[in-house]
Amino acid sequence: MMNEIELTPNTIILGERNYQAALDIVIAHAENELLIFDQGFEPGDYASLKRFELLSEFLSKNSLSKLTIILQSTQHFIQHCPRLFELLKLYSHQMVVFGTNDSAKVAKDCFVIVDKQHYVRRFHIEQARFKYALNDLDECANLSMRFDELLEETTEALSVTKLGL
């Protein structure tokens, strides 16, 4: 069994493993709404069984819960996150994945917002420096506005069905 990582909220934290642990903490608090913006899901251990279990638990415990994901590139999600792709199939009424258009590709941070109260924000995709907080309504409101702006720069949602004639 892995040792639990102790993280101090509201401080700048370094390290990929710490980033993954902070994501676990924040996602585990999700009850109603989970918003994720990421470049492509490479960092953050999104292809792992642990991430799948947390997101699956979130979606299954409340039929009204909503998971919205915005990715600058959906390729990693499609090719390397089969568990999450299965979640998209199973919970298409609660989960949506968008790709951004070119104008949103300048954003280099990524973040997760949970129920408008908890968040993890990685400052730059290429550096494992981040901050997370529980019960920070002000910063979550700022990140939610940013998420809405990014949502306006998305293309159509990722489809789980293949269309053809």
N, C-alpha and C positions, 0 to 999 in steps of 0.2 A: 504494500500500500504506500502511496506517495505521501510525503509530509505535506501538511497544509501550509500554504504560504501566507504569512501575515502581511497585510497591506494596510497602510494608513491612508484613509480617505483625505481628500482635499490637499494632497501634496503631489509634487511632481515625482513620478516613479519611473524607473528605468528597467528595461529587460523584457524580452519576448515572453518568458514564462510568467513573469509578473503581469504582463498585459493579458495573457490568456486567463490567469487567475482572476483578474479584475472583471473581465468579461463574464466569467462564471458567476461571480458574486452578484453583479448587476442584473444579468439575465435571470438568475434565480429569484429575484424580487418581482419579476414581471407578473402582473395579474390581468391587465386589460389591453395594454397597447405596447408594442415593441417596434421602434423605428431604428433602422440600421442604414448608415451610409458608409460605403467602403469602396476602395478602388477596384478590388476584384476578389476579395476573400482569401488572398494568399496568407497574409499574417492573421493571427487571431484564432488559428486552429479550427476554422469552420468546417473542415472536412472530417474532424474527429468524431468519435462515438459520443464523447462527453458533450460536445456542442449540440449534436443531434438530439441527445436525450433531454437536455435543458429546453431546447426549442420545442420538441415534441410534447414535453410535459406542459409547457406554457399553452400550446395550442389545444391540447386535449382537456385541460381542466376547466375551461370556460368557453362555451360555444360562441360567445360574443367577442372573444379576444381577437385582436388584429395584429398581424405581423407585416410590416411594409419594409422592403429592402430596396435600396437604390445602389446600383453598382456602376462604376464607370466602364467596366468590362464584365460581361456575363460569362466569358469563356471558362474561367477557372471554376465558377459555380457549376456550369454544365458538364465540364469534363472531369472535375476532381471532387465534387461534392454530391455523390449519388444519393446519399442519405437525405440531404436537404432537398434534392430534386424530388425524391419520393414524398417528402413532407409537402412540397408544393402540389403534387398530384393529389395527396390525401386531403389536404386542407386548402384547396384552391378557393374556397368560400371565405377563408380567414387570412390567407397569405397571398401576397403579391410581390413579384420581383420585377423591378424596372432597370433598364439600362439608360444611361444618360446620353444626351447628344454631345457634340464636340465642345460646345461652349462651357459645359460644366466640368470638362476634363482638367481644367486648371486647378481645381480643388485638390490639395495634397494631404489634407488631414482626413481622419475618419472618426466616426462616433456612433454610439448606441445610446438611445434615450428610452427609458422605461417608465411608463405611466406618468410622464411629465414631471417626474420627481428624482429619478436616479439617472446617472450617465457615466459613460467612459468616453474620453476624447483623446485620441492619439494625435499629437500635434503635426506630425509629418509621417507619411507612409514609410519612408526609408529610415526612420529613426524610432527606436522603441522607447520613446519618451511620451508619457501620457499622464492624465489625471483622471481620477474617478471620484464620484461623490454619491452619497445617499441623501435623499431629502434636500436637494438643492433646487428649489423651484425657480429661482431667478436664472441660473445658468441653463437649466432645462428649457425655460421659455426662450432664451436666446438661441439655443441649438435647435429648438422646434421651428423657429422662424427660418433659420438657415435650411433646415430639412425641407420646409415648404418651398423655399426658393429653388432648391435642387430638384424637387419634385416637378416644378414647372419646366425644368430643362431635361425631362426624360422623354424617351421614345416610348413606343407601346410596351405593355407588360410582356414578360417572358411567357410563352405559351407552353403548356405541358402536353398538348396534343399536336400531332403532325397533321397538317392539312394537305390534301392532295386530291387529284381527280382520278 
